[in-house]
């Protein structure tokens, strides 16, 4: 017999050896040892001082629990029809995996390095302030998520099978805990190996992956994509192309725009990273003083406030994490956040960003047409570069000084490896963003007492929350004008993270196969 139950355990019960089994036996009136438990869902409720752990369980009474084995039917596609995939981030990876299942050969073209060699490029930007435009925190095997956190939370529940993506990650090396946790997370230290495993599976089954291979042009005849140009010289014939280049591949947007291929400006959000000592966030969220219980993970938060008819909200919150330099070209400063799997760093950081309505908020950029949001992004990133000292050192300010309009005499310690420079972000940021951030931070301090503090830094700029450009597609997921082109993932404007991009990659692969 199988019973589905929901239980709430206190911290004391959670700390007790076999505490879940003891609690289950008591709840169901069973004798320990006569049943097996499978945890289906686990979350923490810390809204009140008495913290509880919520469990959703399947209890197998006097019968064995079914196997947890996960398998995928990948076919040998070495001689199969090809589908070309530009970009090997989550959208491109899962498009390629879906090709293997459906019997088509993925040929992946990735501008950056493999995960191992990407480490050299990340070291160069962190320590030497040198940006490799082709391989960085955004570009390279695994995409932006590989070296910037690996959070798996998504709201895109209607666009595909979320569970299937999680099971695929487990199949390729992720811990089964991601199938259980309410807000699953892998960690930037674990993701590279998983990404490498996915690549090896694709290659083992006959797929191709070409690194350091940049698509520099499209050959289009009679509104049909016929070939792609690689590294400005080599031509490769194509029939179906999945364009999964991510939200930072600005050269692709420029190329499509120059070729008069339909694009559309898309609303987005920009702001700053705020960094607190992790113990401050722990004390607020867990109602504790001193160190949190070892049973509790580094605390996170999610905040939103409406300011002057625009949302101001937290984005990509990284408990126990690091701020990292996410520039993709020299002459710009962009910051992002990441967390290792244990989330055990001394700092908590989060993007705090302001919604920007691309149709009404930036009239001075109308001359750029569909690329107006992109040009706005660029200007703020160049401003951050200049005000930070023209290196990857980032402009920063104490949180309270930013709100009060004062230049910080000094700054708090930081996890940002290239370093910080005190700058008047309160006056440097456009009023559209800066004034709303200042009001938003005050409101957040009212919601989370202790959040608004001089012990926090804000760091600029957080500008790559999503693509400011969308590439249209029809109901068949194909570009409405260019046959054979399937815009996909974050770069097309159809996803907002690892899981939603992976699901969109699968959908685009299926759509491309139908058209062959």
N, C-alpha and C positions, 0 to 999 in steps of 0.2 A: 504494500500500500504506500502511496505517496501523499504527503500532506504539504501544502504550501502555507507557510506561516510568516508573520512579520513580528519581530521582537525588538525591544529597546533595551540596551544594556548600559548600565552606568559605567563610569570610569573604573570603579572598583571591580565590577564584574568583568569588564574587558581585560583587566590586568590579571585576573585569576586564571591559572592554568586550566585549560578545558572549560573556560567560563561559558562559552557559547553552547557547548554540549550540555553542561549542567543546567543552564537556563532553559534550553529546549526540552530536556527531559522533564523538568518541573512544569513547564507550560503545557506539555502534551500528556503528562502523567505516564511517562515511559520509564523503563529501566535503562540506565546507561549501558551501552554496548549492544542494544537491540536495534539500533538505527544508525543510518549514515546521513550526514548533512552535506548539501551542496549550497554554497552561498551564491545567490543570484544577484544580490545588490547590497552595497554597503555605503552608508553615508554618515556624516557627523552632524548633529544638531547642537550648535553652540550658541543659540539665540538667548539662552538663559544661563545663569551661573552654574546650574547643574547640567553638565554636558552629557549627552547620551549618544550612543552608537545605534543607528537604525540598520536592521538586517532584514532582508527578504530571503527566505530559505525554502529549499525543497528538501523535505525530510523523508527518507526512504526507510520504511519500517519493515523489518524482517524480509528485506530484499536488497540486492546489491544496487548501488548507485551506477548509472550508466557511465560508460567511458567518456572521458573528456577529449578524446582524440579528434583533431581537426585535420581535414585533408582537402586538397584541391586537385582537380583533374586537369593537369597541364599536359598539353599534347606536344609532340615533336613537330615543330613548324619550320624546320630548316628548309623545306622545299615548298612551303605554302605561299599563297599570295601575300604580298607585303602591304602593311599599313605604316606610313611614316609618322613619327611622333617627334615634334620639336619641343625639347625640354624634358628633363628627367627629375622634376619635382614630384610631389604626390599625384597630381593629375596625370603626368606622363607615366609614372611608375605603374599606377593601377590601370591605365589604358593598356599598357604593354602586357600586364598580367592577364587582363581580360582577353586580349588577343590570343594568348597561349591557350586559354580555356576554350575559345571558340574556333581554334584551328587556323589562325592567321599569324603571319610573321611580323612582329614589331621590329621596325628599324628606327632606333632612337638616336636623335642628333642633339647632343648636349654641349653647349658652348664652354662650360667650365670643366674643372678637373674632377677626378673620382674622389671619394670621401677621404681617402688617405692623403692624397696630394693636396687637397683643399686645406689641410692643417697648416701647411707652409704659407699659404696665402692669408690665412687668418692670423698667423703669427706676424706676418709682415705688416698688416694693418694695425694690429694691437701694439706692437713694439716699435716698429719703424715708421708708422704712419703712412705706409705705402699701399695704395688701393690698386688691386688688379681688376680692371673693368670686366674681365671675363670669369673670374673665380674669386668669390668673396662670401660674405654671410648670406647673400641672396642667390648667387649663381653657383652651379656645380651640382654634382650628384646628390640627389635627395632634396634639392631646392632649399628654400629659406628655412624650412622647419628643422632640417637636420642639425644645424648648429645654433639654433635659436629656440630651444625649449622642448617642443614635442607635446604640447597640450592637445588633447584629443576631444575637447568639448565642442559640440556643434548643435546648432538649432535647426539644421537642414534635415529634419526627420522625414520629410515627405518626398525627397528627391532621390532616395536610394536606400539601400540596406546598410544601416550603420553597423549593425552587429557583424555583418559579413566583412566589413573593413577591419573591425577589431580582430576578428578571427584570423584574417589574413596576416595582420601584424603579429599575432601570437604564433602562427604557423612559421613565420620568418624570424622568430626569435624573441619577441616581446614577452614579458611575463603575463600569465593568465590573470593577474590582478586587474588589468585594464578592462577585462570583461565584467568586473564586479563593481569597481569604484564608480561613484556617481559622477566624479569629475576626473576621468582617467588621465594619466600623464606618464610619459616614458622617460624623458630626460635627455638632455643633449649629450650626455656621456654614453648612453645606451643606443641612441638612434643610428649612429654611423654603422655599427655592425649589422643592424637590421636592414639598413639600406644596401649594404654590401651583399647580404644574403639574397635580397630581392634581385639585384643585378645578376648574381651568379645563377639563380634559378632561370631567369630570362635567357641568359647565354647558354645554359645547359640544354635548354629545350629548343635551341635553334634561332632565338632572337638575336638581334645585333644592337650594340650600344657603342656609339662613337663619341668619345670625349674630345674636348678642345675643337669642336666642330660647330662653327657658328653659321647660322643661316643668314645670308646677307642680301638675298634678293629672291623674288618669286617670278617665275616665267608663266605668264597668263596669256592664253589665246582663246578668243571667243568666250570670255568670261569663265574660262575653265582653267584650273591650276594644272599646268603640265609638268613643271620641273621646279626645283629649288637650286639656288646657287649657294655653295658652301665656301666659307672663307674667301669670298670675292673672286673665286676662280673655277671651282669644280661644279659642274652641273650634274644633278641627279634627277632622273625622271621619276615622277610620282603620279599616283592616281587619287589617293586619299591621304590627306594630311591633317593630323590633330595638332592644333596650335596650343601648346601648353607651356608658354614661356614665363608665366608668373607676372606679378603686378609691377615689377621693376625693370622689365625688358623694354626700356623706352625706345631703343633703336627699332624695335619691331613696330611700335606705334608710329614712329616717324616714317618708316618704310611704307607701311600701309597708307598713311596719309599722303605721302608723295605720289603714290600710285593711284590715288583717288579711289581707294577701296573703302567702303563705308565704315565709319567709326562714329561714336557718339560720346560726348562729354558725360561724365557720371559724377554724381555727388559723392563726397568722401569725408574724411575727418583728419584733422591735424592738431598737434599740440606739443606736449613735452613728456618726458619721463620724470616721475617723482620717485625718490628713493628714501626710504626710512630704514633705521635699524630694525631688524626683524623682531626684536623683543618688544618694540612698541606696538606693532601690529598684533603680535601674540597677546599682549596684555589687554588690548582693546577687545579682540575677538573672543578670547577665552576667559575674560574676566579674572585674570590672574595677575599676581605680582611676582617678580622673579622669573625663573625659567618655567616654561610650559611642561606639562607631563610628557614623558618620552613616548607615550602612546598616541600623542597628538602630532599631526604633521605641522610644518610651518604654516601659520595662518595666512589666509588670503582674504581678499575683499572684492566686492563688486559695487560700484557706486554710479549713480546717475542723477543729474539735476537739469531741469529746464532753466536756461538763462537767456533772456531776450529772444524767445522763440526758437532757440537752438539747443540741442542736447549737448551737455558736457558730461563725459562718462569715462570710466576706467576701461582700459583696453589691454589685453594680453598681460594680465597681472602675474608676476613671477615671484612667488614666495621663496625665500632662501635662495635667491638667484643673483644674476649679474646683469649689468647694463653693457651692451656690446656695440661696436661701431658697425653700422650696416650700410655705409656708403657703397655705391656701385661705380662711381667715377671720381677721379681726382677733382679737387675744388669744391667738395660738398661734405657736410657733416650730417649724418643721420644716425639716430640711436634707436636701439631695439632692446628687448629683454630676453633672458633665457634662464632656465633652472636646470641643475643636474637632477638625476633621479631621486636622490635623497633630500633634495631641497634644504641643504644644510649650510648654506652660506649665511653670513651675518646680516645680510641686507635683504629687504623686500623692495621690489620696484614694480611700477605699473605705468603704462601710458595713460595720460589724462588728456583727452582730445575733445575737440569741438567740431560739431557737425558743420559742414560747409555745403550750402546749396549752390551748386555750380551754375544754376540758371540766374540767380539773383545776387549772390554775395561777392562776386569778383568781376564787376563790369569792365574794369580796365584791361581784362585779359580776353575780351570778346574777339579781338582780332585774330586770336589763335584758333578759333573755331573749336573743333572737337578736342583739341589738345590744350584748351585753356586751363583746365585743372592741373594738368601735367606741368605747364609752365609756371603756375603759381607755386606748386611744390618745389620746383627747381630753384626759384628765387629765394624761398625761405631756407633751403638747404645751403645755398651759397652764402646767405646772410649768416647762418650758423658757422660756416667755415671761416668767414672773415672775423667774426666776433670771438671765435675760439682761438684765434692766433694763426690761422692759415695752415693748420695741421689737423690731425684727427682729435686733438684736444677739443673738448666740447664746452660751449658756453653754459654757465650754470649760476645758480643763485639759491640762497637759502629760501625755503618756502615762504616764511613770514616776510622776508625782505621783498620778495616778488609781489606779494599781495599789498604790502605797504608802500611799494615804489621806491625802495632804497637799494643802492648797490651794496652787495655783501662785502664786508671787510675781509672775511675769510669764509671758507666753505667746510662742510663736514667731510669726514673720510668717505670714500666711495669705492664701489666695486668696478667702476669704469676704468679699464686698464690704460687707455691712452692719456687719461688725466683730464682734469677740469680747469677751467679758467673763469674767474668771477666776471660776469657781464650783466648789463642792465636789461635782462630779458623783458622786464615789465614795459620798457620803452621800445625795444627792438622788435618784438612780435607785433604784427598788425593788430589794430584795435579789435577787428573782427574776432580774433582768437584771444589776445591777451586780456581784454576786459572781461570776457566770459570766463576765462580760466580763473581770474582773480575772484570773481563772485562764486564760481564753482567750488574752489578750494575752501572758502569760508563756509559754504553750505555743507561740504563734506566733513569739516571740523565739527559742525553741529550734530551730524549724524553719527560720527565716530569720535567720541571725546578723547583727545590726545593725538588725533591724526594731524591737526593743524599745529605744527611745531617748528621751532627753529632748528631742530635736530634733523629735519628733512631737507634734501636738496631737490631742486628741479633742474633738469638737464635738457637741452634743446638740440635738435628738434626731433619729435616723433612724427614722421611724415608719411610712412609707408603702411598705413593701416589697411588700405585697400587700393585697388586701381582707380585712378581718376578718369579712366577711359574704358569704355566698353566696346566690344567687337560684336556687332549684332549677329544673330543666327535665327533661323526659322524653326518651325515645330519639329523638323527632322534634325535639328542641331547643326545644320549646315549654314554657312554664310548665305544670306539671301541673294547675293549677286554672284559671288565667286564659287562655282561648283568645285567640289572636292576639298574645300577648306572648312574645318570644323573647329571653331574657336572654343576654348576649353579652360576651365579652372579659374583661378584668381585673375590671371592676365586678361581673360575675356570678360570678366565681371560676373562670373557665375559661381563663385565660391568665396569663402572667407576663412579658410583654415585647412589643416591637414586632412581632416575627415571629409569635409564637404568637397574639397578638391579631388580627393580620391574617388568619391562617388561620382563626381562629374566626369572624371577620366573614364570610368567604366561605361557610363552612359554614352559618351562620345565614341568610344571604341565600338560599342554595339551599333550606334547609328552609322558609323563609317562602314561597317561590315554590310549593313543592309543596302547600302548604295553601290556596293561593288558588283 
